[in-house]
């Protein structure tokens, strides 16, 4: 065994990378669209909504690091 990667391994890594590259901006866009409804529901201003968005992105990053 030479310790190299098989074609199947490389295809799996490529697929996982492409899915992550698609999902991350998609989640961010969906969160930005939902911020208006969140702000109206809880009666908060744009400053607090920015905190919600930042915490959402930090949470998704903390979740993606172990998954990688």
QUIUR-V715655 format. One record per run of one state. SS is the DSSP state (A for helix, B for strand, O for the rest). FROM is the first residue (numbers start at 1). LEN is the number of residues. If there is no record, write none. Layout:
ss:SS from:FROM len:LEN
ss:SS from:FROM len:LEN
This chain:
ss:O from:1 len:6
ss:A from:7 len:36
ss:O from:43 len:3
ss:A from:46 len:22
ss:O from:68 len:1
